[in-house]
Amino acid sequence: SQALITSEGKLMIRGSNELASYPFEADISESLKFFPEFKKIDFFTDFVVKDVAISGCTIHVLCQSKNSGLTKVFGWGSNFYGQLGLFDKKIVQRHPIEIKFD
């Protein structure tokens, strides 16, 4: 998979959707196994995306809130090794969740 950040701070991704882990509408996400064209991830409309990391089937996004200016980290995809910080390591997180740091 590949990601890019536009000059406006929008996140776009393309590539394999093997685990149906990209946050598109359910009917698209579950039937689309590969998408060659970049697609915008609408979840981040209230944020400016600063950085993105893709590792296997897991995506982490660093972004800044347009309203508060706070920086947040979101992640989704595979949690098989706990890389999203979720207790259930068998889960595939299909939509971005905020990753909290203590």
C-alpha positions as CSV (number, residue, x, y, z in Angstrom):
1,S,0.0,0.0,0.0
2,Q,1.0,3.6,-0.5
3,A,0.0,6.9,1.0
4,L,0.4,10.5,0.2
5,I,-0.4,13.7,1.9
6,T,-1.7,16.5,-0.3
7,S,-0.5,20.1,0.1
8,E,-3.8,20.8,2.0
9,G,-3.0,18.1,4.5
10,K,-5.5,15.5,3.2
11,L,-4.6,11.8,3.3
12,M,-4.9,9.6,0.2
13,I,-4.1,5.9,-0.1
14,R,-4.0,3.2,-2.7
15,G,-3.0,-0.5,-2.9
16,S,-3.9,-3.7,-1.2
17,N,-7.0,-4.0,0.9
18,E,-6.4,-7.6,1.8
19,L,-8.1,-7.4,5.2
20,A,-10.8,-5.0,4.2
21,S,-9.1,-2.6,6.6
22,Y,-9.4,0.7,4.7
23,P,-12.1,3.0,6.1
24,F,-14.4,3.1,3.1
25,E,-18.1,2.4,3.2
26,A,-18.6,-1.3,4.3
27,D,-19.9,-2.5,0.9
28,I,-16.9,-1.0,-0.9
29,S,-14.3,-2.0,1.7
30,E,-15.3,-5.6,1.9
31,S,-15.5,-6.2,-1.9
32,L,-12.5,-4.1,-2.9
33,K,-9.2,-6.1,-2.6
34,F,-7.0,-3.8,-4.5
35,F,-7.4,-0.2,-5.7
36,P,-4.8,1.2,-8.1
37,E,-5.9,4.9,-7.9
38,F,-5.4,7.1,-4.8
39,K,-8.6,7.5,-2.7
40,K,-9.1,10.2,-0.1
41,I,-9.8,9.1,3.4
42,D,-12.7,11.3,4.5
43,F,-12.3,10.6,8.3
44,F,-9.7,13.3,8.6
45,T,-11.7,16.3,7.4
46,D,-11.3,18.1,10.8
47,F,-7.6,17.5,10.8
48,V,-4.4,18.4,8.9
49,V,-2.5,15.2,8.3
50,K,1.2,15.7,9.1
51,D,2.6,12.2,8.7
52,V,1.6,8.6,7.8
53,A,3.2,5.2,8.3
54,I,2.1,2.0,6.7
55,S,3.5,-1.3,8.0
56,G,2.0,-4.4,6.6
57,C,-1.8,-4.1,7.1
58,T,-1.6,-1.4,9.7
59,I,-1.7,2.4,9.2
60,H,-0.8,5.1,11.7
61,V,-1.6,8.8,11.0
62,L,-0.2,11.8,12.9
63,C,-2.5,14.8,12.5
64,Q,-3.4,18.2,14.0
65,S,-6.9,19.3,14.8
66,K,-8.0,22.3,12.8
67,N,-10.1,23.5,15.8
68,S,-8.0,22.9,18.9
69,G,-4.5,22.7,17.3
70,L,-3.9,19.5,19.3
71,T,-1.8,16.8,17.7
72,K,-3.3,13.3,17.7
73,V,-2.3,9.8,16.4
74,F,-4.9,7.5,14.8
75,G,-4.5,4.0,13.6
76,W,-6.4,1.2,11.9
77,G,-5.9,-2.1,10.3
78,S,-4.4,-5.2,11.7
79,N,-3.9,-5.5,15.5
80,F,-2.5,-9.0,15.4
81,Y,0.7,-8.0,17.3
82,G,-0.9,-5.2,19.4
83,Q,0.3,-2.5,17.1
84,L,-2.9,-0.4,17.6
85,G,-2.7,-0.7,21.4
86,L,-6.0,-2.7,21.6
87,F,-6.4,-5.6,24.1
88,D,-7.9,-8.0,21.5
89,K,-5.0,-8.9,19.2
90,K,-7.2,-10.9,16.8
91,I,-9.1,-7.7,15.8
92,V,-8.9,-5.9,12.5
93,Q,-9.9,-2.3,13.2
94,R,-11.8,-1.1,10.1
95,H,-12.0,2.6,11.0
96,P,-9.5,5.0,12.5
97,I,-9.3,5.1,16.3
98,E,-7.3,7.5,18.4
99,I,-4.2,6.0,20.0
100,K,-3.8,7.4,23.5
101,F,-0.4,7.8,25.1
102,D,0.0,7.9,28.9
